[in-house]
Amino acid sequence: MNADFSERRVKMVDGQVRTTDVTDLGLLDAMLSVPREAFVDSNQRELAYIDEDLRYASAADGAEPRYLMEPSPFAKLVQLAEIKSSDVVLDVGCGTGYSSAVLSRLASSVIALESDAELAARATATLASLGYDNVVTVTGKLSEGYASEAPYDVIFIGGSVEQLPDGLVSQLKEGGRLVVVEGSGNSGVARLFLKSGGTVTARRAFNAAVKPLPGFNRTREFEF
């Protein structure tokens, strides 16, 4: 393990994550152990631990840009889900797999859903090379979730959305939690959705500026 990157990882956790009220020791340990630099493009490795979103390179022509989420809002969103060691987690928009690697240290297993085939291939290869064997990468439309392995204890959505589809929320188990940032830019709000007694309720958690995921645009109504 590269000592320089290990030191940067500690500085990231101490300077960006702990300082934003992230206190879950399991999550902090996971972020200290997962090599974030392995999940970014080779020309961005030196930037892997800065407090900014990092854009992925993708071969998909005309595809919407995709980003590795900034460490602080990522950690706060994961903490909000209160993941237990017995939980099965759906990671929506896993990108190259960093989020799934962190989640896998907290959960029993992770289904890593990605719509971009190249990003999914990178996630599969990187996760396998690092030994994260409780993660399975699948491809599909992000807004549809992954019904064939549902229901899930936790659904983590790795980007902001304009509209949360009911079909995705319906993939929660009883007692399940879904965490997401709704809204874009500085107007984004992290919310926790909880399924209890067959009913899903939501509560506002904190403000967060997170890059959007494709496919979650609000349905436009036509005016005649």
N, C-alpha and C positions, 0 to 999 in steps of 0.2 A: 504494500500500500504506500502510495506517495506521501511522504511526511509533510510536504508543503501543502498538499490538498487536505490532509488530515487537520492541519493547523487552521486552514481556512474554514473547514467544516465547523470546528469548535468556535471560531470567531462568528460565523453565521448564526449558530444556535445562541451563543451568549449575547451577541449584539443586535440581532434582528428578531429572534424568536422569543427568547425569555423576556425581553423588554416589552413585548406586546401581550402580556398576561397569558402566555402559554406555559402551563405548569405541569401538564401530564408527563410524568417521568418516562413512561413507555414510549411516548411520541418523541420526546427529546432524545432518548437513546436511539430510536430508529433513525432520526435525522442526523445523529452523530455517526451512525454506522453506514448509511447508504451513500455511496460515492456519486454525488450529483454530477460531477464532471464526466462520468461515463455515459450520461444520458443526453448530453448536448452535442452539437456539431463540433468536429475537431478544431475548427477555428474559433470556437467559443469557450474552450475549456478554461482559459484564464479568466473568463467572466462568470463561471458557473455559480459562484457564491456571492455575487453582488445582489443588492436589493432592488432588482428590476426583473420584469418579465423578459425571457429570452425567446426570440423567434426561431422556430425550427425551419430548416431547409426541407423542401418537399419537391418531389418530381412531378406531382400532380399539376398539370397545366390548368391555370385558371382557378385553382383551389383557394379558398379563403385562408388567410394566414393563420398559423397555429403557434401557440406559445407555451413554454414551460412557465408555470405560475411562480411569481415572486415568493420567496420563502415564508414571509410573515403571514400573508393572508391564507396561504396554503396550510400552514400549521394551525392557524386559528379555526379554519374550516374543518380540518381533520379532528381537532380536539372537540369541536361542537358535536360531532357524531358519536362520541363516547364509545368507541369501538372496543369490543370485548374479544378475548382470545378464542371464543367459540363462534364468532360471527363469520358469516359469508358476506363478502362485500362485492358490489358491482361498481367498478371504476369507469365512469362514463367520460370518454375523451382522454384516454391514458397517454396519448402522445407516444413518446419513446420509452415510457415505462417507469419514470422516476416515481410518480405518485403511487403506482401499483407496488413498487418495491417497498416504499415506506409503509403503505397499508398492510402489506404482507407480513410485516414485523409485528403488527398489532392483532391481526385477524387469523382465523383458521384457514381461509382461502380467499382468493381474489379472482374475479372474472374481469379482465382488462379489456374494455370495449373501445375499439378505434375504427373510425370511418375511412381514414387514409391508409391505403394498403402499404405504402412505403413506411410510414411511421409504425404501423403494426408489425411489419417485418423487423424493423429495428428494435422495437420493444421485445419481441420474441427472442431475438438473438442476444440482446444485452442482458435481459433477465436470466436467460439460460446460462450465459457465460459467468454470471455472478452467483449462480446457485439459488436463485429465488424459485424453488420448485413447487411452491403452493400458489403460483400465479398461472392462469391460462389466458392467453391473448386470443381474442375473437374479433372479427370484423363485422361491421354492420352500421346502419343508420343510428347515429347517437340518440336522436330524439325518440327512438322506438325502444331503447334499452335492449335487453337480451332475455326475452321471455322464456326461452327454452331451459334456462337454469334458475328461473324465478321460483319462489319468492326469495328476497334477500333481506338480511338483517339490516344492512346499511347500503345506501346508494350514495356514492360520492360523485358530484358533477364538477369536473375540472375546468370550469370556465363560467363566465356569466351567461345568462339567458334572458331573453325578453319574455318568453312564455314557457311555462313548465307543462308538458303534455300530461293529461290524465293517465294515459296508457303507461307512462313511465312510473308515475306515483303508484299505480296499481300493482307494481311488481314488488312492493314492500310486504314483508311478513307482518303479522300481528306483533306489535311492539317494535317494529322497524323504524329506522330513522333515515331521512334523506336530507342532505345538506347541499346548498346551492347558493350562488350569488345571483340575485335578480336585479336587472337594470344594468346600464352601462356607465363607464366613466366614473366620475365622482358621485353619481347618484346611485351606485350599486349598493345593495343591502343583502347581507348574508342572512339566510333563513333556515330554520330547522323545521322539517315536516315530520310529524310523529303519527304513526298509525296505532290507534288504541280503540278497542271495542268495535273494530271494523270501520272506524271513522278517522280521517286524516285531518289533523289540525296543524297550523303553522304559527311560528312565532319569530319575530324579528330578533336578530342576535347582535349584529354590529355592521357598521358601514365598511364597504370594501370596494376598491377599484380593481377590477379583474378583467382581463381580455375575454371577449366573447367566444363561445363555441358555435360552430356552424350548425344550422338546422333548427335553431330554437327561436326564430323570428316570430313576432306576434302576427297572427293572421289579420290581414288587412280586409276591412269591409268595403265593398263597392258602394259608391253613391250614384244614384241615378238622377 
